[in-house]
Amino acid sequence: MVVVDGHGWPFMAEELAAAARHEVPFVLITLTPPGQDTDFTDPVKLVEAYGCAGRHLAGPADPAELRSVTEWARKEAVSTRRPVLIEVRPA
C-alpha cells in the first residue's frame, strides 16, 4: 500500500501506468487536502483509463468506511493484478 498527498499525485501517473502494464497489484491512497484545487485530472478517471479501478472517498471519512474501501481495494488489486486507487478528499 502506498499513500501520497494530493501534491504528489501527478508525479505517480507514469509509475502507475508502468505498474498497470506489468500487472503489479498494489493499493494507492491519495490524500487530497481540503480546499486544494487540483490542476490535474480526476485521479480515479486516470486509473480507469489505465484499466485499473478506483474510488473516491469523501470526508470526513468514517474509519469503518475507510477500512471497508481499503479491503475492497486489496481484493480488487489481487483479483485484477493491477493497481487500485482510493482518493480521500476531506470536505
Backbone bond lengths (Angstrom), bond angles and torsions (degrees), N, CA, C in turn:
res aa  C-N    CA-C-N  psi(-1)  N-CA   C-N-CA  omega(-1)  CA-C   N-CA-C  phi
1 M - - - 1.439 - - 1.519 107.89 -
2 V 1.329 115.61 134.97 1.455 122.58 -179.86 1.519 107.74 -121.22
3 V 1.323 117.46 136.45 1.461 121.77 177.58 1.519 108.08 -121.25
4 V 1.337 117.18 128.31 1.464 121.93 176.58 1.522 108.32 -129.84
5 D 1.331 115.39 155.61 1.462 117.82 175.18 1.529 108.86 -86.53
6 G 1.307 116.06 170.73 1.458 121.53 -177.18 1.510 114.02 -59.14
7 H 1.328 117.23 -28.05 1.458 120.43 -178.80 1.521 111.46 -74.50
8 G 1.318 117.92 -29.45 1.457 121.46 -176.96 1.513 114.44 -87.44
9 W 1.321 117.04 -10.19 1.455 120.87 -175.75 1.525 113.64 -56.69
10 P 1.342 121.37 -48.60 1.461 119.49 -177.80 1.532 113.15 -57.62
11 F 1.316 117.32 -28.22 1.459 120.56 -178.79 1.524 111.84 -76.34
12 M 1.330 117.34 -15.12 1.461 121.70 -179.66 1.530 112.38 -88.71
13 A 1.316 118.65 -10.69 1.458 121.62 -173.19 1.532 112.31 -59.74
14 E 1.309 118.17 -44.09 1.459 120.85 -179.18 1.535 111.62 -66.35
15 E 1.328 116.65 -41.67 1.456 120.38 178.07 1.526 110.95 -65.67
16 L 1.320 116.27 -37.28 1.447 120.84 178.26 1.530 110.70 -63.95
17 A 1.322 117.10 -42.10 1.470 121.09 177.48 1.526 110.68 -61.20
18 A 1.320 117.33 -42.79 1.472 120.92 178.98 1.527 111.00 -65.28
19 A 1.320 117.39 -41.02 1.464 121.06 179.35 1.528 110.78 -64.79
20 A 1.320 117.37 -38.93 1.464 120.61 177.87 1.526 110.22 -65.95
21 R 1.313 116.09 -43.32 1.465 120.83 -178.81 1.527 111.52 -63.47
22 H 1.330 116.72 -37.60 1.466 121.42 -177.20 1.532 113.43 -96.94
23 E 1.333 116.01 10.00 1.461 123.16 176.91 1.529 113.06 54.93
24 V 1.329 115.38 54.68 1.466 121.79 177.86 1.530 107.77 -101.08
25 P 1.327 117.64 107.63 1.459 119.35 -177.76 1.529 112.13 -81.61
26 F 1.313 116.67 126.61 1.458 122.14 172.09 1.511 108.86 -159.59
27 V 1.321 116.33 165.91 1.463 122.25 178.86 1.524 107.77 -107.89
28 L 1.317 115.75 129.45 1.457 122.77 177.82 1.521 107.68 -113.95
29 I 1.329 116.74 123.33 1.464 121.46 176.35 1.514 107.69 -111.38
30 T 1.317 116.65 123.38 1.458 120.32 176.65 1.527 108.53 -110.41
31 L 1.309 116.06 132.16 1.464 122.82 -179.18 1.517 108.43 -106.56
32 T 1.309 116.71 109.10 1.450 121.39 -179.58 1.525 108.45 -95.00
33 P 1.337 117.83 118.40 1.470 120.29 -178.25 1.521 112.48 -62.20
34 P 1.334 117.00 150.63 1.469 120.23 178.64 1.525 110.77 -60.01
35 G 1.328 115.01 138.77 1.454 120.19 176.25 1.512 114.63 77.51
36 Q 1.320 118.67 1.50 1.461 119.81 -179.33 1.518 109.33 -80.16
37 D 1.313 115.90 120.90 1.459 120.41 174.28 1.516 106.56 -87.69
38 T 1.311 116.04 116.87 1.455 118.94 179.89 1.513 108.92 -87.39
39 D 1.324 116.21 131.64 1.451 119.30 175.18 1.521 108.51 -94.89
40 F 1.318 115.80 17.28 1.452 122.08 178.58 1.515 107.51 -112.63
41 T 1.290 115.98 163.01 1.459 120.52 -178.12 1.522 112.25 -66.90
42 D 1.297 115.64 170.32 1.461 122.71 177.26 1.526 108.44 -63.60
43 P 1.333 118.69 118.56 1.464 120.79 -176.96 1.524 113.73 -58.45
44 V 1.321 117.97 -37.56 1.468 120.38 -179.59 1.528 109.99 -66.28
45 K 1.322 117.15 -41.55 1.469 120.20 178.03 1.529 110.59 -63.62
46 L 1.314 117.32 -36.14 1.463 120.33 179.41 1.525 111.17 -66.04
47 V 1.327 118.06 -46.71 1.465 119.12 179.87 1.523 110.95 -65.41
48 E 1.319 117.19 -33.53 1.459 119.83 176.33 1.527 110.68 -65.50
49 A 1.322 117.37 -35.64 1.464 120.76 176.48 1.526 111.57 -64.30
50 Y 1.324 116.95 -27.88 1.462 121.73 176.57 1.530 112.19 -84.21
51 G 1.317 117.60 1.57 1.455 121.48 -178.99 1.515 113.53 84.11
52 C 1.316 116.56 18.66 1.465 122.40 -179.49 1.527 108.97 -107.46
53 A 1.323 116.21 173.67 1.459 121.37 178.84 1.524 109.75 -108.35
54 G 1.320 115.94 155.86 1.453 120.82 177.30 1.509 110.74 -160.39
55 R 1.318 114.87 159.83 1.469 121.09 177.86 1.519 109.95 -142.57
56 H 1.334 114.16 146.95 1.455 121.82 171.08 1.520 107.62 -89.95
57 L 1.306 116.75 142.58 1.459 121.65 174.82 1.518 106.60 -130.53
58 A 1.330 116.51 108.54 1.463 121.00 -178.58 1.517 109.71 -82.15
59 G 1.299 115.16 144.84 1.451 120.51 -178.06 1.510 112.03 -100.79
60 P 1.309 116.74 174.28 1.461 122.75 -2.10 1.525 110.28 -68.21
61 A 1.307 115.43 130.68 1.458 121.05 -175.34 1.525 110.75 -78.01
62 D 1.304 114.70 129.35 1.448 121.72 174.35 1.531 106.85 -72.40
63 P 1.342 118.98 132.08 1.467 120.64 -179.31 1.528 113.26 -53.63
64 A 1.323 117.92 -36.88 1.462 120.96 179.07 1.527 110.45 -66.18
65 E 1.333 116.72 -38.52 1.462 121.02 178.92 1.533 110.22 -67.88
66 L 1.324 116.31 -42.60 1.468 120.21 177.85 1.525 110.31 -62.26
67 R 1.315 116.96 -42.03 1.466 121.58 178.15 1.525 110.28 -61.25
68 S 1.320 116.53 -44.26 1.461 121.65 -179.26 1.533 111.62 -63.66
69 V 1.320 116.73 -45.55 1.465 120.88 -179.81 1.529 110.20 -66.93
70 T 1.317 117.21 -37.70 1.468 120.38 178.44 1.524 110.49 -65.65
71 E 1.303 117.53 -41.10 1.468 120.90 177.51 1.529 110.48 -63.23
72 W 1.340 116.66 -43.01 1.462 120.24 175.88 1.531 110.00 -58.15
73 A 1.331 116.19 -45.62 1.470 120.36 -177.54 1.525 111.51 -62.68
74 R 1.316 117.64 -40.94 1.469 120.62 178.05 1.522 110.88 -61.83
75 K 1.318 116.80 -46.93 1.466 120.55 179.81 1.532 111.01 -63.60
76 E 1.324 115.96 -41.21 1.467 121.32 179.65 1.533 110.79 -63.93
77 A 1.320 117.34 -42.61 1.469 121.19 179.42 1.520 111.07 -62.06
78 V 1.325 116.89 -43.44 1.463 120.88 -179.42 1.525 110.63 -67.82
79 S 1.328 117.38 -45.78 1.464 119.88 -175.97 1.526 113.04 -70.15
80 T 1.330 117.85 -32.15 1.468 120.36 -178.53 1.528 112.91 -96.63
81 R 1.343 115.98 -13.08 1.471 121.90 -175.51 1.533 110.95 56.28
82 R 1.321 114.75 43.51 1.469 121.59 179.36 1.532 109.49 -143.13
83 P 1.330 116.42 160.82 1.464 119.79 174.79 1.536 110.77 -64.67
84 V 1.323 115.40 153.27 1.468 122.52 176.68 1.528 107.16 -132.97
85 L 1.318 116.67 137.08 1.458 122.68 -177.41 1.507 111.90 -110.10
86 I 1.330 115.26 138.90 1.471 122.43 168.40 1.530 105.59 -120.83
87 E 1.325 117.39 119.10 1.470 120.25 175.77 1.515 107.83 -101.97
88 V 1.327 116.74 118.16 1.458 122.52 177.04 1.511 107.22 -101.44
89 R 1.323 115.65 117.77 1.474 121.77 -178.21 1.514 108.36 -125.51
90 P 1.337 117.64 98.15 1.469 120.57 179.68 1.522 111.54 -60.10
91 A 1.323 115.77 148.26 1.471 121.05 179.79 1.504 111.20 -73.60
